[in-house]
Amino acid sequence: MELYINSTWTERYGDGYVAEALAWSESGNHATIYTTGTTADEAYANLRSALQELKLIPEAFTKGEVV
């Protein structure tokens, strides 16, 4: 599986921000995960937390490790 996240994909929608991650499997399936926050940083932090909870990324990483 390939996982793509990027803090620059965080967009403003209405009164909040939405961050997204894209995942592709070797068999051609894909999924998009969205999280929200009141700021772009909060939305991105929520996305990282969700991906960690799903065990798609390590518990501890720096912003540059997962782009």
NORCOR-V685454 format. One record per helix or strand. SS is the DSSP state (~ for helix, > for strand). FROM is the first residue (numbers start at 0). LEN is the number of residues. Records with the same first field share a line. If there is no record, write none. Layout:
BEGIN
SS->FROM-LEN, FROM-LEN
END
This chain:
BEGIN
>->1-4, 10-3, 15-9, 29-8
~->6-3, 39-14
END
